[in-house]
Amino acid sequence: MKLSEKIVVAALGVGTTYLAQRAISGFWTGLTGEEPPDPHDPDVPTVVAVTWALASGVGLGVTKLLVARHASRKYGAQPKPIRVEW
């Protein structure tokens, strides 16, 4: 993959991540009528904090997957597999 292609893919990743964060926050606000919680705030109920963490994590994970798949199709870039050892 050429340097220019890497730059385009990186910019695409940054841009889509920003948009995904905005969309997830807007979706949360639309559903709950409240701003997204700070999961580190001890006054936020645990269920709300965990729900927000799951929603934002899944949303950003799907965004990353879609960007990687697009880059793979467009530029032939194969992302390195993530290895998890237990």
MOZIGI-V317133 format. One record per backbone hydrogen bond with DSSP energy under -0.5 kcal/mol. CO is the residue of the C=O (numbers start at 1). NH is the residue of the N-H. E is the energy in kcal/mol with one decimal. If there is no record, write none. Layout:
co=CO nh=NH e=E
co=CO nh=NH e=E
This chain:
co=2 nh=6 e=-2.2
co=3 nh=7 e=-2.2
co=4 nh=8 e=-2.1
co=5 nh=9 e=-2.6
co=6 nh=10 e=-2.4
co=7 nh=11 e=-2.6
co=8 nh=12 e=-2.6
co=9 nh=13 e=-2.4
co=10 nh=14 e=-2.4
co=11 nh=15 e=-2.7
co=12 nh=16 e=-2.6
co=13 nh=17 e=-2.0
co=14 nh=18 e=-2.2
co=15 nh=19 e=-2.3
co=16 nh=20 e=-2.6
co=17 nh=21 e=-2.4
co=18 nh=22 e=-2.1
co=19 nh=23 e=-2.7
co=20 nh=24 e=-2.9
co=21 nh=25 e=-2.3
co=22 nh=26 e=-2.5
co=23 nh=27 e=-2.6
co=24 nh=28 e=-2.4
co=25 nh=29 e=-2.5
co=26 nh=30 e=-2.5
co=27 nh=31 e=-2.2
co=28 nh=32 e=-2.9
co=29 nh=33 e=-2.4
co=37 nh=39 e=-0.8
co=38 nh=41 e=-2.1
co=41 nh=44 e=-1.5
co=45 nh=49 e=-2.4
co=46 nh=50 e=-2.8
co=47 nh=51 e=-2.4
co=48 nh=52 e=-2.4
co=49 nh=53 e=-2.3
co=50 nh=54 e=-2.6
co=51 nh=55 e=-2.6
co=52 nh=56 e=-2.8
co=53 nh=57 e=-2.3
co=54 nh=58 e=-2.7
co=55 nh=59 e=-2.2
co=56 nh=60 e=-2.4
co=57 nh=61 e=-2.3
co=58 nh=62 e=-2.6
co=59 nh=63 e=-1.9
co=60 nh=64 e=-2.4
co=61 nh=65 e=-2.2
co=62 nh=66 e=-2.5
co=63 nh=67 e=-2.3
co=64 nh=68 e=-2.4
co=65 nh=69 e=-2.4
co=66 nh=70 e=-2.3
co=67 nh=71 e=-2.6
co=68 nh=72 e=-2.1
co=69 nh=73 e=-2.3
co=70 nh=74 e=-2.9
co=71 nh=75 e=-2.7
co=71 nh=76 e=-0.5
co=71 nh=77 e=-1.2
co=72 nh=76 e=-1.1
co=77 nh=79 e=-0.7
co=81 nh=83 e=-0.6
co=82 nh=84 e=-0.5
co=83 nh=85 e=-0.5
